[in-house]
């Protein structure tokens, strides 16, 4: 039963939204909006389900006495506290803001700083493992762009910042990026068409 | 078309017809009568199971007739009259139909396919005579042009009798000559001959005797009847059966019911009569089957060999008076009787032996030269040269010789038979070995034989008999088999009655020839041995002269020189033992001396003695002593077999218990003898195995592990430089003074805003990029605020609203602008669904975000008053570090606006992005979808420079530049260093390998 209706629903909904783009009539627009809003609601519910799944996984990990169950316990506790406070105080409450500013923001910021050190270290060790031409070109390009991004203290390297770096970004980078974007767009279009015709069923069923 | 002759009646039929128009029998004996027949059975196929009833039609005519005759005879009470022996002419046609069926059992003989006319003449005369009655019809209907003798006899067809031949004898009828004999024979009942081939109870044998005696006396010739009389008066006749096929069996249901009177030939019945008239009719020596069995074989078997009948006649001669002797003589003079039989009857005083035969024609088989075996004919000839009793038989012999040329051969008639004839006092059993099973069991006729005659001729006869048996061993296999079966059952005549040669014979040894029982009367004595026996090579026997097998091989066939004059032991061996003489007499000469000594010592060992009597062909198979002898040189281990089949061989296991002498086994060294090369190989193998057990040492591989010191160094340097620069607020690095178009456009768009409108700020960046994004978006937002724009903040990230609050706080700290929630900005919160949420917000912001403040919708409160659609925003500023979110916002908004509200201006979209997303988002700027683009800290710094502001961009610009310079330096130096190290390592590896 589900094998028949699930594809039908998915196809109908996708066709309605697509047709709404080509024939923006009021009815189709309204119908599309309704379907989109349903998707928004389902996405919100999916986040809630994800949180619950996270809880179950870590609870199971604690129950099986697996390695790292302490961090799982800390996670569960933090989750429950934040959830309770947010439900009680509200997301805009200064307490919640302080928790965010004291925990989430520094943690993520620190991770970004460590990533900087890691990227520098990776740059240093790149030629040790891959001492080929492409690795050297990559590394030189990175250095040039880095030099063009910020002028040197007390000295600005001519043409690097004004000509080389802009050309690298506008020509080489942009061309590459556009190629990637086109590929992504085509892939997204083909994936959508496969879902519309029922070839792919990410929602499940055979 | 060629006519077909009926195999039964001889009627000529057309080839198209299947059945005879006269008798109705099948003209062609084909297998097509059977279901599925006509096809040959291929290999692997199983023949089709058929019922016997279905196969009736496929039976040959002779078999059918035989079966019919048997059935009819069973029904008849009175046997058909036996044709008179004198009636040599073919039987009357009236009798022919009757006899035709009766003669069915005899048809099997007639059906023998013998195309050789000469052989037919030679061998089948007596046979044909027997069948004379059966084939009278055929004789009449036979083509006149073809004589019966010349006519080929085919299988299934009864031979057509010639004019000269008598009709074949049918089942239940005695041959003509036998019937003739019976006519002339005395009325005395003849004792039944011992059945050599079948076992029968004494009662049945007696019945048989009585039945035989009921045979018409007129059928037997006189001499036979006389013989039978003598036989009955002296000793019980040995019930013998004529030579029969080996498959002779008790009377079956199908066997024809034979009238006792008709079944026995006259001479046999006379013999029986003689036997019964004795004082003590001895039980038959040989246990025989029921009399019916005797009748049937005898009656059915018309081919009583002449020698058998001769035996009977000889047995009777003891009892036959001289007058009676003349009777057989008279009878013998008749053309029907063979000479030897006539001689036997004339000379023998014994009553004629009870001979059970069918009525035979006067042309007895004995007269036919082709019928008598050679040894019998030889006996005849030898008998002619013997003493007066033999001379009396001479005319008989001569007559027989004339009439039966085959009998004239000296080697045909055994001497003992001729002696019997001549003496007239000997009883010779049909099977010489049968007679002497035991003295007590000797038939009357045999015992009635005068001892004086037997004493004189036993030896000679025994010798002759052994010789003849040796030469004719192949001709009488059935006889021998019967002999073996019945040796203990044949009654032996008394010594007084036995002929000399018989009296010299001892009791047959069931085991060893070496067992000589002196108390037994030997059948023969050397003095009494006839000449023909004397001429035979002496046979070494146990006791006096015992023939024992020796270790050496001997030829299978023994020449004449092997046989010696028959002694008492010889005769005993010949006639009394189970083993035929030709077999027992064979033996190597080398072992005679040893065997004789051993035989004396082991008289009680019957097994050993029996083993000594190995025939030559068996002895030839014995292992040669040189081969059998072991390789051991130890004389103690050599065991010479003294007895047994391995006598004389060495190195054999002794047959006696204990396996010979017990000796200590030879001691063998248990030490393994290994050569040097083997030892070296073993040591090598041991070393290999030991090496396998040892663990292999693995060299630790150099693995490239991360250097944590370098990371700490990098981190420390960066922290130091950046921190110091940031804290010192030195302006070592000049502000970027480049003209960046996308920044310029952004500035221009913001400057073109009317002011007091609503700007949509979309905070879709993560907390980790808040520092960069703050520095990037701060100048733009400050410009918007300077323009008096109200801000509406949304986020598709859960942390976006909080980040937005922090950003605005910072802005407020750096600028003099006062930002108040609900006054100049409204934080609408988080929109779930990613792209769907964006599309939903873009399509209908109010429907997407239902937020109320003080029970009023925020969309009705400032700063969102007048904002009903997405396009009501004055500008859309997208703050993101993620490429996908930026793209999605751009794509969704421009597509929606382009498709639906073409006339409505689409709000400009400004994007403040991280430096990492610039390459991907810049095309959107280049395509015009994005109106302005500020990317990275440099863009922010540039944007501030262009506005003449001094914000986070300029503050972070120096530290950013120093830190970036340090990174550049470290990467450059480090990369160069590692490159050199790698190259150096690569150069070292080939050198090490080389």
Contacts between the chains, C-beta under 8 A, distances in Angstrom:
chain1	res1	chain2	res2	distance
A	21	B	895	7.2
A	21	B	899	5.7
A	24	B	899	5.5
A	24	B	900	4.7
A	29	B	843	7.6
A	29	B	900	7.2
A	32	B	843	7.6
A	33	B	840	7.0
A	33	B	843	5.4
A	33	B	844	5.9
A	33	B	847	6.9
A	36	B	833	7.9
A	36	B	836	5.3
A	36	B	839	5.5
A	36	B	840	4.7
A	36	B	843	6.8
A	37	B	840	5.6
A	37	B	847	6.8
A	37	B	848	7.3
A	39	B	833	5.7
A	39	B	836	4.0
A	39	B	840	7.8
A	40	B	831	7.4
A	40	B	832	5.7
A	40	B	833	3.7
A	40	B	836	5.3
A	40	B	837	5.0
A	40	B	840	5.2
A	40	B	848	7.0
A	42	B	833	7.9
A	43	B	832	4.7
A	43	B	833	3.8
A	43	B	834	6.6
A	43	B	836	6.3
A	43	B	837	6.9
A	44	B	832	4.0
A	44	B	833	7.1
A	47	B	832	6.4
A	91	B	801	6.8
A	91	B	802	7.5
A	91	B	829	7.5
A	92	B	801	7.6
A	92	B	805	7.5
A	92	B	827	7.4
A	96	B	802	7.8
A	97	B	802	6.2
A	97	B	805	6.6
A	97	B	806	7.9
A	100	B	767	7.9
A	100	B	799	7.1
A	100	B	802	4.9
A	101	B	802	7.9
A	101	B	806	6.7
A	104	B	767	5.7
A	104	B	799	6.8
A	105	B	767	4.7
A	105	B	770	6.6
A	105	B	806	7.4
A	108	B	766	6.2
A	108	B	767	4.0
A	108	B	768	3.8
A	109	B	767	6.6
A	109	B	768	5.3
A	109	B	770	6.8
A	109	B	771	6.5
A	111	B	768	5.8
A	112	B	768	3.9
A	112	B	769	6.9
A	112	B	771	7.9
A	114	B	715	8.0
A	116	B	718	6.9
A	116	B	967	7.6
A	117	B	711	6.1
A	117	B	714	5.1
A	117	B	715	4.7
A	117	B	718	6.4
A	118	B	711	7.6
A	120	B	714	5.2
A	120	B	718	7.4
A	120	B	967	5.0
A	120	B	970	5.5
A	120	B	971	6.1
A	121	B	710	6.2
A	121	B	711	5.4
A	121	B	714	5.7
A	121	B	974	8.0
A	123	B	967	7.8
A	123	B	970	7.7
A	123	B	971	3.8
A	123	B	974	6.9
A	123	B	975	6.4
A	124	B	710	7.0
A	124	B	714	7.7
A	124	B	970	6.1
A	124	B	971	5.8
A	124	B	973	7.7
A	124	B	974	2.7
A	124	B	975	6.0
A	124	B	977	7.8
A	124	B	978	6.6
A	125	B	974	7.0
A	125	B	978	5.9
A	126	B	975	6.2
A	126	B	978	7.4
A	127	B	975	4.7
A	127	B	976	7.6
A	127	B	978	4.7
A	127	B	979	3.9
A	127	B	982	6.4
A	128	B	704	7.7
A	128	B	978	3.4
A	128	B	979	7.4
A	128	B	981	6.3
A	128	B	982	5.4
A	129	B	704	7.2
A	129	B	982	7.7
A	131	B	978	7.7
A	131	B	979	5.4
A	131	B	982	4.4
A	131	B	983	6.6
A	131	B	986	7.9
A	136	B	979	7.7
A	139	B	971	7.0
A	139	B	975	5.4
A	142	B	971	7.2
A	143	B	968	5.6
A	143	B	971	6.4
A	143	B	972	6.1
A	146	B	964	5.6
A	146	B	967	6.7
A	146	B	968	4.9
A	146	B	971	7.9
A	147	B	968	6.2
A	149	B	915	7.0
A	149	B	936	7.0
A	149	B	938	5.5
A	149	B	964	6.4
A	150	B	733	6.8
A	150	B	736	8.0
A	150	B	938	6.5
A	150	B	957	7.5
A	150	B	960	5.8
A	150	B	961	3.9
A	150	B	964	4.5
A	150	B	965	7.1
A	151	B	733	5.8
A	151	B	734	6.2
A	151	B	736	6.9
A	151	B	961	6.2
A	152	B	733	7.6
A	152	B	961	7.3
A	152	B	965	5.9
A	153	B	732	4.3
A	153	B	733	5.1
A	153	B	958	7.6
A	153	B	961	6.1
A	153	B	962	5.9
A	153	B	965	6.4
A	154	B	732	6.1
A	154	B	733	7.9
A	156	B	734	6.8
A	161	B	736	7.4
A	161	B	738	6.5
A	162	B	738	5.7
A	169	B	918	6.7
A	169	B	919	6.2
A	169	B	922	7.1
A	170	B	922	7.1
A	173	B	918	7.9
A	173	B	919	3.8
A	173	B	922	7.7
A	174	B	919	6.3
A	174	B	922	5.5
A	174	B	923	5.7
A	174	B	926	6.9
A	176	B	919	7.3
A	177	B	919	4.6
A	177	B	920	4.8
A	177	B	922	7.2
A	177	B	923	5.9
A	178	B	923	5.0
A	180	B	920	7.3
A	181	B	887	7.4
A	181	B	920	6.9
A	181	B	923	6.5
